[in-house]
Amino acid sequence: MRNRIVVLLAATAFCAASASANLITNPSFETGDFAGWSIGGSASSYGVDLDGTTIAGSYYSDSVVNVRTGEYAAWGLVAASGSPPVNLILSQSINVVAGEAYDIGFYLSIGRTDGDGSAGRTIRMRVGGSQIYTFDAYGSTGDPFVGSDPSNFEHHYASWTAATTGAVTVEYDLSGSGTAVVGFSYDDFYVLPGPSALALMALAGFGKRRRRA
Ligand SMILES: [Ca+2]
């Protein structure tokens, strides 16, 4: 029983350490702005706003900012097949450690109050200029990431291992829709150090002792 408690405490401490280790500053935009972020891409209409704020200019007239957690989310009007294409690139410089694995991701939504509908998502994630994630898909009516509820988000994520120690730029290159701009909401960006080999070995060791108890 004591070993079980030790395992539980170790697992809890490990999870707590992982949960608090997000290397992204202002990941959920709860400052109400893009503090900590650099903005690039060709999009001319983007922002950070409260849940339910109307996004003017979207192909869908009922477009609003959808928030996954907290009070705010980022949004942008993008069109992957526009002429020229319209994208929004959010980036930050982070410090990484050679040999360490990182989970990198974020959540997107097409916030709409009334309608359904479809839209493409064209997503790239880069670290240090190298592409680590590519996503190209066109949606269909009834897609779960269309709507105004916190559950109406789509999770995009990848794993990446640092080759060298130091500062690197992580870029989230966000686009989607077809030829017409559609308002997307983005929330809860993260770069989380993965479990180190040492931590995994420690947990495996605790597990063996638990089985014998
Ligand atoms: Ca938020």
Boltz pocket constraint, residues with backbone or C-beta under 6 A from the ligand:
constraints:
  - pocket:
      binder: B
      contacts: [[A, 28], [A, 29], [A, 30], [A, 67], [A, 68], [A, 69], [A, 70], [A, 71], [A, 72], [A, 73], [A, 187], [A, 188]]
      max_distance: 6.0
